[in-house]
Structure formats: structure tokens, C-alpha cells
């Protein structure tokens, strides 16, 4: 659980002080230096949606904002602390905890060592001598790499909760339905692009095969990490073009009814030209605040995109078929826990299910 109580009287002063922390990474080393080969890998247009000339204009715009784009973790940035102050974890007084890590299979140890060294090199982890030691473990990913997970239940139990929440999913999807053109950006390791205040890092100490370490960036699973990132993204980016959802940055073009296919003087359709300008403005702001997008999950000038579990295109919105299939394959419910699992999977798509409230009512009983 978390704690709902008043923040310390000097909380504002503490946040102002941590905003003076140094940058976590050298701004001169962030971003990707494009070559013809890497530029060709960027996802632009789809199924002949854009003309060759329009794709070229997108590419020219992208080349102007290399600092906002990354192909690998070595190229990611960390937001300027003067723009977004590092997160301070306000806690109640507590007895330090000392939890041992879950044993790592010997076969995974070499990969784990490499992962820890990479995180230290990127400033995500640093040496520590704190009294609080949290449990952690690793989970293999589909691509064979490892996912590092820290058990933050002890920390969360003494953390003063921030009541900030993310945007309402239905409202976000509604704003992106029926648009003539789309782009979407995804922050590369989004949580690792936001700093944790130095004074709060000892709460994130762990034992590792190398040494005692602590997190320097936003820890996933911490009580206020989601609210901190969401508030920062909403504050920095104008919802007229985008509505950030944590590290996802969908960008919308004009509504389909206002689609202007008139060619401008350069031979580019006006609705495409306007969207290129809008995307350029977003990339420019990302560069200014030191945030970088992932090449793997970002795409520009598309006829449709995925927005929080929904496919949005010029015709409107519909649930992502992949997500629907997952829910459809769930076994029959035989307990209250299984009921909640089904409801949790369906709640994202309730607007697409006629009379959802009446159908689901017995399951809430």
C-alpha cells in the first residue's frame, strides 16, 4: 500500500533544489547520426500512403532533429533537470529493510553482468551504501535479453502518494479517431530518461553480483513514477497535436473531413505538409528538453496507428484485434479473481460493446 497524507512543509523547496542537479548524460553524445542506411530503416508512410516526394520531405525533416531520435540505448538522453525536476520520493519515517535478491540461474549470469554494466555505463545504476535493500529479479524477454525488475513494495508502503493519474483512455482514443494522417513516437526506455532525485536514490538500493547499487532514474513500479512522467509530458507538449500517454506520443493530423489534397508549390499535399510541420515542432521540443524517441516503435506519416489498445484511422476507431483475441481466448470464469481478470481486459473496449454496463453488471455482483 501507499500513504495518503500531507507532504512536508518544505517539499516545494526540496523540488526546487533537485532541479539544480547535473545532467545525467552528456548532451553532446545523445541522438543518432543518420546515414543513408539508417535513415531508410525509419518507418515513414505505409502501403503507398505517401508519395516518394512526401517521404523525402519527411526524411529531410527527420535529419534536422537527430538529437531527438535514437537507434540504441547508447544514444538515449535524459530530460534536462531544469525543465523537469528529478522525482523526489517523500516518505514517512521507517525502519530500514534488508531483503535478499532472488537467486539468478547460473546460465543467465553472464547476460546479467552485461546488463548491469550497461546500466552503470548509462548512469541508470550507480554504487551505493544505503541501509535499505530491496529485492529484485530478472525475466527473459522474447528476444533473449533480460528484463530487470525491482520489487518496490517496501518502498511504496512508506511513500507519500501523489494523486496524479493518467488521461482517460476513452478521451484519448476519441481525439485520434477519424484523422487523415498520423505519426507516433515512443520514448526509448522512457523511465530511464527521467531522473530520480539524488536524495531519494538510496531508497532504490539493491544487492547485485557486482556491488551494492541504486537506481538513478525513475523506477518502474514506484508509487509516483507514472504520475511524475505523465505530468511532465503533459506540461511540455501541447495536447492540440498530441496527447502523451506516458512514453507514447501519438500525433494527429487534420480530421478526415478537412483533408486538403491540394498540391503546394513544392508538390506536397497540404495536409501532409502541415503534418510534417507539426511533427517537426514536436521533435524540436524533444531536442530542447533532451528526450529521445525509439526507432523501433516510432513511425511517421501513417494512415493508421495504435493508440492505447485501439486502431485509429480515417474511418474512426476500433479495438486492436490482437487485444480482442487475447480476451476472447480467456477461459470461463470460475472465481471472483477470474471475473476481475476478464473485466480488466474488457474495460478498455467498453465503448465498442453495446450495452456493456448491463452485460457486465452480474460480474460485479
Secondary structure as GFF3:
##gff-version 3
##sequence-region A 1 365
A	DSSP	alpha_helix	11	18	.	.	.	ID=ss1
A	DSSP	three_ten_helix	27	29	.	.	.	ID=ss2
A	DSSP	alpha_helix	36	40	.	.	.	ID=ss3
A	DSSP	beta_strand	43	44	.	.	.	ID=ss4
A	DSSP	alpha_helix	52	63	.	.	.	ID=ss5
A	DSSP	three_ten_helix	66	68	.	.	.	ID=ss6
A	DSSP	beta_strand	69	70	.	.	.	ID=ss7
A	DSSP	three_ten_helix	73	75	.	.	.	ID=ss8
A	DSSP	alpha_helix	106	121	.	.	.	ID=ss9
A	DSSP	beta_strand	125	127	.	.	.	ID=ss10
A	DSSP	beta_strand	135	140	.	.	.	ID=ss11
A	DSSP	beta_strand	146	151	.	.	.	ID=ss12
A	DSSP	alpha_helix	153	157	.	.	.	ID=ss13
A	DSSP	alpha_helix	169	176	.	.	.	ID=ss14
A	DSSP	beta_strand	182	186	.	.	.	ID=ss15
A	DSSP	three_ten_helix	190	193	.	.	.	ID=ss16
A	DSSP	three_ten_helix	198	204	.	.	.	ID=ss17
A	DSSP	beta_strand	205	207	.	.	.	ID=ss18
A	DSSP	beta_strand	212	215	.	.	.	ID=ss19
A	DSSP	alpha_helix	225	236	.	.	.	ID=ss20
A	DSSP	beta_strand	248	252	.	.	.	ID=ss21
A	DSSP	three_ten_helix	256	258	.	.	.	ID=ss22
A	DSSP	alpha_helix	270	289	.	.	.	ID=ss23
A	DSSP	beta_strand	293	294	.	.	.	ID=ss24
A	DSSP	beta_strand	299	302	.	.	.	ID=ss25
A	DSSP	beta_strand	304	307	.	.	.	ID=ss26
A	DSSP	beta_strand	310	313	.	.	.	ID=ss27
A	DSSP	beta_strand	316	319	.	.	.	ID=ss28
A	DSSP	alpha_helix	321	328	.	.	.	ID=ss29
A	DSSP	alpha_helix	336	346	.	.	.	ID=ss30
A	DSSP	three_ten_helix	347	352	.	.	.	ID=ss31
A	DSSP	alpha_helix	356	364	.	.	.	ID=ss32
###
